Amino acid sequence: MTVPDLGPLEPLLDDPAVTDVLVNGPGRVWVDGRGGLRRVRVDRLDTEPQVRALAVRLAALAGRRLDEASPWVDARLPSGVRLHAVLPALARGGTHVSLRVPRVSGGLTALQRTGGLTSGLADGLRGLVRRRASVLVTGPTGSGKTTLLAALLAEVGAEERLVIVEDATELDPEHPHVVRLESRPGNVEGAGEVGLGVLVRQALRMRPDRLVVGECRGPEVREVLLALGSGHCGAATVHAAAPEDVPARLVALGGAAGLDPATTLLQARTAVDAVVAVSRSPDGRRTVDGVWGWQDGPGGSVPPAALVPHLDRIGRDVRIGRDVRDVRDGRDGRDGRDVRDVRDVRDGSDGRDGRDGRRASRRVGAHVA
């Protein structure tokens, strides 16, 4: 993509394989993308005044200030590129600039063409979207969480309204009806801040068919879990090194919101129908690893003890005890019930009472409480 006003960095962003441009002070520029990180030579960024001038100019383009009083900035440029910059002395060795380039995913089919998603697993993910499952996308930094989330949203029917909440806009799904809300930092005096938690509450009043949070990384996880657990369909991303680490990550985020671990896990079990894991290899290749779901503690106790795989990286069903699921079409595989009913078995319910798994989860949670 051609991004104006980036000066000597513009040619780097013209390469469609580049996802990140990193300036680690004067004369030290790296790019990331297919093939992994590599160092590149860029003229006119050999001195600290040149790098700092570029950072200050980019911050001004985003409507932000960057100086000794505000020595860092995290913002979105008019082109959609995400900017992060830090000045000395917070950044040792000179001004540091990080640029994240938005790329249109084109849906799950585009991910299949790149080799990061198999056809079997793609069918499973389409089933989750079709059955309106609430999904959490997880993985480490730079693994493609936002790309996968955008691809999932591109599979949503045109008749649905998406309301997306982000710190800085990165999600750009190919969908005709998208509403975007973006958080606002406080000014120099610390006034005027609008956080993600506030925006999630506002989004719920905007008639969302699907509520989407670009990334849960703080106390806003409370509002997200409450919204998804109360019947709203949605999706979000969360950083975790492996899907098995997601419960601990949610507990940590919930603690920042004043929730105790048991409450956080009960809310997560009610709110999140599936966890989709992505990873990145050392050579920069990003892949979708599989779909995970909740497993109860010993003896079927609640809160759940862990996340376990339901569908592996090549799209095959993973069978664990009585938890046999056909995620490819979003159904149970026995009686055609909604994918949200996967918790019937874990709750000890056979589903014959006609109630769905979401209600069953609440029933068990209330009994234990």
C-alpha positions in Angstrom: 0.0 0.0 0.0 1.2 3.5 -0.7 1.2 5.6 2.5 2.0 9.3 2.1 3.9 11.5 4.5 6.1 8.6 5.8 9.2 10.1 4.1 12.0 7.6 3.7 9.9 4.8 5.1 7.3 5.0 2.3 9.0 2.4 0.0 9.1 -0.2 2.8 5.3 0.0 3.2 4.8 -0.4 -0.6 5.9 -4.1 -0.2 2.7 -6.1 0.4 4.7 -8.7 2.4 5.6 -6.2 5.0 3.5 -6.0 8.2 5.7 -3.9 10.5 8.4 -1.3 10.1 10.6 -0.7 13.2 13.0 2.1 13.7 15.3 1.5 16.7 17.0 4.8 16.7 19.2 6.4 14.0 20.5 4.1 11.3 18.7 1.0 12.6 15.6 0.0 10.6 13.9 -3.4 10.5 10.9 -4.8 8.7 8.8 -7.8 9.5 6.6 -10.0 7.3 7.0 -13.1 5.3 10.5 -14.4 6.1 10.6 -12.9 9.5 12.5 -9.8 10.8 15.2 -8.4 8.6 17.3 -5.3 8.8 17.2 -2.8 5.9 19.1 0.2 4.9 17.1 3.5 4.8 18.6 6.8 3.8 17.9 10.1 5.7 17.4 8.3 9.0 21.0 8.2 10.1 20.9 10.8 12.8 18.7 11.3 15.9 17.3 14.6 14.8 16.1 13.0 11.5 14.4 10.1 13.4 12.9 12.4 16.0 11.6 14.8 13.4 9.9 11.9 11.5 8.3 10.7 14.8 7.0 14.1 15.8 5.6 14.7 12.3 3.8 11.3 12.3 2.3 12.1 15.7 1.0 15.4 14.4 -0.6 13.6 11.5 -2.4 11.5 14.0 -3.5 14.6 15.9 -1.2 13.9 18.8 1.8 15.6 20.4 5.2 14.0 21.0 7.6 15.9 23.2 9.2 15.8 26.6 5.8 16.3 28.3 4.3 13.5 26.3 7.3 11.3 25.4 5.3 8.4 23.8 2.4 8.1 21.4 0.1 5.3 20.4 -2.2 6.4 17.6 -3.6 5.7 14.1 -2.4 7.6 11.0 -5.0 8.8 8.5 -3.9 6.0 6.2 -4.8 3.4 8.9 -1.2 2.6 9.8 -0.8 2.2 13.6 1.9 4.3 15.0 3.8 3.9 18.3 6.8 6.2 19.1 8.9 6.7 22.2 11.4 9.5 22.8 14.7 9.5 24.8 15.4 9.1 27.6 12.6 6.6 27.9 14.0 4.9 24.8 17.6 4.2 25.1 19.7 4.7 22.0 17.4 7.3 20.4 13.8 7.8 19.2 12.0 4.5 18.5 9.2 4.3 15.9 7.0 1.2 15.3 4.5 1.1 12.4 1.9 -1.7 12.0 0.5 -1.9 8.5 -3.2 -2.9 8.1 -3.7 -5.5 5.4 -7.2 -6.5 4.0 -7.5 -10.2 4.8 -10.2 -11.0 2.2 -11.8 -13.7 4.4 -10.9 -17.2 5.3 -10.3 -18.2 1.6 -7.5 -15.7 1.4 -5.9 -17.3 4.5 -6.2 -20.7 2.8 -4.3 -19.4 -0.2 -1.4 -18.3 1.9 -1.2 -21.8 3.5 -2.0 -20.6 7.0 -5.4 -22.3 7.2 -6.4 -25.8 6.0 -9.7 -26.4 4.2 -11.0 -28.6 7.0 -10.3 -26.0 9.7 -11.7 -23.2 7.5 -15.0 -25.2 7.3 -15.1 -25.5 11.0 -14.5 -21.7 11.5 -17.3 -20.9 9.0 -19.6 -23.2 11.0 -18.8 -21.1 14.2 -19.6 -17.9 12.3 -22.8 -19.3 10.8 -24.0 -20.5 14.2 -23.2 -17.2 15.9 -20.7 -18.6 18.3 -18.8 -16.1 20.4 -15.2 -16.5 19.6 -11.9 -15.5 21.3 -8.9 -15.4 19.0 -5.6 -16.0 20.9 -1.9 -16.1 20.2 1.4 -14.4 20.9 2.5 -11.0 19.5 2.6 -10.8 15.8 0.9 -14.2 15.2 -2.0 -12.8 13.1 -4.8 -12.5 15.6 -6.2 -9.4 14.1 -5.9 -10.8 10.6 -7.8 -13.9 11.5 -10.5 -11.9 13.4 -11.0 -9.7 10.3 -11.3 -12.9 8.1 -13.9 -14.3 10.4 -15.9 -11.1 10.3 -15.7 -11.1 6.6 -17.7 -14.4 6.7 -20.6 -12.7 8.6 -23.7 -12.1 6.5 -24.3 -8.7 5.0 -27.6 -8.4 6.9 -25.7 -8.1 10.2 -24.4 -5.0 11.9 -20.9 -5.1 13.3 -19.8 -2.7 16.1 -16.1 -2.8 16.6 -14.3 -1.3 19.6 -10.5 -0.8 19.5 -7.7 1.3 21.2 -6.4 2.2 17.7 -8.3 1.1 14.6 -6.7 -2.0 13.0 -9.6 -4.2 12.1 -10.9 -3.6 8.5 -13.1 -6.5 7.6 -14.7 -6.8 4.2 -18.2 -6.2 5.4 -20.8 -3.7 4.3 -22.1 -2.6 7.7 -19.4 -1.8 10.2 -19.5 0.8 13.0 -16.1 1.7 14.6 -15.5 3.1 18.1 -11.9 4.1 19.1 -10.7 4.9 22.6 -9.2 8.3 23.5 -6.2 8.9 25.8 -6.2 11.6 28.4 -4.6 14.9 27.7 -1.5 16.2 29.4 -3.5 17.0 32.6 -4.9 13.4 32.5 -8.4 14.5 31.7 -10.7 13.4 28.8 -9.7 9.7 28.7 -12.3 7.3 27.3 -11.3 3.7 27.8 -12.4 0.5 26.1 -14.8 -0.5 28.9 -16.8 2.7 28.4 -16.9 2.1 24.7 -18.1 -1.5 25.1 -21.0 -0.2 27.2 -21.8 2.4 24.5 -21.6 -0.2 21.8 -24.3 -2.3 23.4 -26.7 0.6 23.0 -26.0 0.8 19.3 -27.9 -2.3 18.3 -24.9 -4.6 17.5 -25.6 -7.9 15.8 -22.0 -8.7 16.7 -19.9 -6.9 19.3 -16.2 -7.0 18.4 -13.3 -5.9 20.7 -10.0 -5.7 18.9 -8.0 -6.7 21.9 -8.8 -7.4 25.6 -5.7 -6.4 27.6 -7.1 -4.7 30.7 -10.2 -4.3 33.0 -12.5 -4.0 29.9 -12.5 -7.8 29.9 -15.3 -7.5 32.6 -17.6 -5.6 30.2 -16.8 -7.9 27.3 -17.5 -11.1 29.3 -20.7 -9.6 30.8 -21.9 -8.6 27.3 -21.2 -11.9 25.6 -22.5 -13.8 28.6 -25.8 -12.0 28.5 -26.8 -13.1 25.0 -24.8 -10.8 22.7 -22.8 -12.5 20.0 -19.3 -11.3 19.5 -15.6 -11.8 19.2 -12.3 -10.5 20.6 -8.6 -11.2 20.7 -6.4 -11.8 23.7 -2.6 -12.3 24.0 -1.5 -15.7 25.2 1.5 -17.8 24.4 -0.7 -20.9 24.0 -4.5 -21.6 24.2 -4.0 -23.5 27.5 -2.8 -20.2 29.0 -6.0 -18.3 28.2 -7.8 -19.1 31.5 -4.9 -17.7 33.5 -4.7 -14.7 31.2 -8.4 -14.0 31.6 -8.0 -14.4 35.4 -5.2 -11.8 35.4 -7.2 -9.4 33.3 -10.3 -10.0 35.5 -8.2 -9.2 38.5 -7.5 -5.8 37.1 -11.3 -5.2 37.0 -11.8 -6.4 40.6 -13.1 -9.9 39.7 -11.9 -12.9 41.6 -10.6 -15.9 39.6 -13.7 -18.1 40.1 -16.1 -15.3 38.9 -13.9 -14.6 35.9 -13.8 -18.2 34.8 -17.6 -18.6 35.3 -18.2 -15.5 33.2 -15.7 -16.7 30.5 -17.4 -20.1 30.3 -20.8 -18.5 29.8 -19.5 -15.9 27.4 -17.0 -17.7 25.2 -18.1 -20.6 23.0 -14.8 -21.3 21.3 -11.1 -20.2 21.5 -9.2 -20.2 18.2 -5.5 -20.3 18.4 -2.9 -18.9 16.0 0.9 -19.1 16.1 3.9 -17.8 14.2 7.0 -19.8 13.2 10.5 -18.4 13.4 10.4 -17.7 9.6 7.4 -15.4 10.0 4.8 -17.9 8.8 1.4 -17.5 10.6 -0.9 -20.5 11.0 -4.3 -21.2 12.6 -3.7 -24.1 15.0 -7.2 -25.2 16.0 -10.3 -24.6 18.0 -10.4 -25.1 21.8 -13.3 -25.3 24.3 -13.9 -25.4 28.0 -13.3 -28.5 30.2 -14.7 -28.7 33.7 -12.7 -29.2 36.8 -12.5 -32.6 38.6 -15.9 -34.3 38.8 -17.5 -31.8 36.5 -17.0 -28.9 39.0 -17.3 -25.3 37.9 -15.4 -23.1 37.3 -13.7 -24.9 34.4 -10.2 -26.1 34.9 -8.8 -25.7 31.4 -9.2 -25.3 27.7 -9.0 -28.5 25.6 -8.8 -28.9 21.8 -12.0 -29.6 19.8 -10.6 -29.3 16.3 -7.0 -29.6 15.4 -4.9 -27.7 12.9 -5.9 -29.8 9.9 -9.6 -29.7 10.7 -10.1 -33.1 12.3 -12.4 -33.6 15.3 -10.6 -34.1 18.6 -12.5 -36.4 20.9 -12.1 -36.1 24.7 -14.2 -38.4 26.7 -17.9 -37.6 26.0 -16.9 -34.2 24.4 -17.3 -35.2 20.8 -18.0 -32.2 18.6 -18.4 -31.7 14.9 -17.4 -28.0 14.6 -17.2 -28.1 10.9 -20.9 -27.2 10.5 -21.3 -25.7 13.9 -23.5 -28.5 15.2 -23.4 -31.2 17.8 -23.3 -33.9 15.2 -26.0 -36.0 16.9 -29.2 -34.0 16.8 -28.2 -30.8 14.9 -28.3 -28.5 17.9 -26.5 -25.2 17.9 -22.8 -25.1 18.6 -23.6 -23.2 21.9 -25.0 -26.5 23.2 -21.5 -28.0 23.4 -21.6 -27.3 27.1 -24.6 -29.6 27.7 -22.3 -32.6 28.1 -19.8 -30.7 30.2 -22.6 -29.6 32.5 -23.8 -33.1 32.9 -27.0 -32.3 30.9 -28.1 -34.5 28.0 -30.0 -31.5 26.5 -33.3 -33.4 26.6 -34.8 -30.5 28.6 -34.8 -28.5 25.4 -32.7 -25.8 26.9 -29.5 -24.7 25.2 -26.0 -25.0 26.7 -25.8 -21.3 27.5 -28.7 -21.7 30.0 -27.3 -25.0 31.2 -24.0 -23.3 32.0 -25.8 -20.6 34.0 -27.9 -23.2 35.8 -24.9 -25.1 37.0 -23.0 -21.9 37.9 -25.9 -20.7 40.0 -26.2 -24.1 41.8 -22.5 -24.1 42.7 -22.6 -20.5 43.8 
